[in-house]
């Protein structure tokens, strides 16, 4: 009986987490350097900062999900045994 292989970097959750994480870093940096008049336009809430932090948390949860529940790809031996 052959071993199962994990999807690894080809797992779509890792790709989604990377893209959301990159956008999250950009928004977080923009939120940190945002000037007060721009923040005042959004009712005093730094939307870039909070949105970026939320995206970073989302990306971290996706990576955690991919690590805890990896996708198992059946090998050729398993598909012919059935």
C-alpha positions in Angstrom: 0.0 0.0 0.0 1.5 3.3 -1.1 1.6 6.5 1.0 -0.8 9.3 0.4 0.6 12.6 -0.9 -0.4 16.0 0.3 -1.3 18.8 -2.1 1.2 21.2 -0.4 1.8 24.4 -2.3 -0.8 23.5 -4.9 -3.6 23.7 -2.3 -5.9 26.5 -3.4 -6.3 27.6 0.3 -2.6 28.6 0.4 -2.9 30.6 -2.8 -6.0 32.4 -1.5 -4.2 33.1 1.8 -1.2 34.5 0.1 -3.2 36.9 -2.1 -5.4 38.0 0.8 -2.3 38.3 3.0 -0.5 40.5 0.5 -3.5 42.9 0.2 -3.8 42.8 4.0 -0.2 43.9 4.5 -0.7 46.7 2.0 -3.9 48.0 3.6 -2.3 47.7 7.1 0.6 49.8 6.0 -1.7 52.4 4.4 -3.8 52.5 7.5 -0.7 53.1 9.7 0.5 56.1 7.6 -3.0 57.5 6.9 -3.5 61.2 7.7 -6.2 62.3 10.1 -8.3 64.2 7.6 -8.7 61.0 5.5 -9.7 59.1 8.7 -12.2 61.8 9.6 -14.0 61.2 6.2 -14.9 57.7 7.4 -16.5 58.8 10.6 -13.2 58.6 12.5 -12.6 54.9 11.7 -9.4 53.9 10.1 -10.9 51.6 7.6 -7.6 50.7 5.9 -6.1 49.6 9.1 -9.0 47.6 10.3 -9.6 46.1 6.9 -6.0 45.1 6.5 -5.9 43.5 10.0 -9.0 41.6 9.2 -7.5 40.3 5.9 -4.3 39.3 7.8 -6.4 37.3 10.3 -8.4 35.7 7.4 -5.2 34.7 5.7 -3.8 33.2 8.9 -6.9 31.2 9.4 -6.7 29.8 5.9 -3.1 28.8 6.4 -4.0 27.2 9.7 -6.9 25.3 8.1 -4.6 24.1 5.3 -2.0 22.9 7.8 -4.4 21.2 10.1 -6.6 19.6 7.4 -4.3 19.0 4.4 -5.8 17.8 1.1 -4.7 14.2 0.6 -4.2 13.2 -3.1 -4.6 9.4 -3.7 -1.7 7.8 -5.5 -2.0 5.5 -8.6 -1.8 2.3 -6.5 -4.9 3.4 -4.4 -7.0 4.2 -7.5 -6.3 0.8 -9.1 -6.9 -1.2 -5.9 -10.6 -0.1 -5.8 
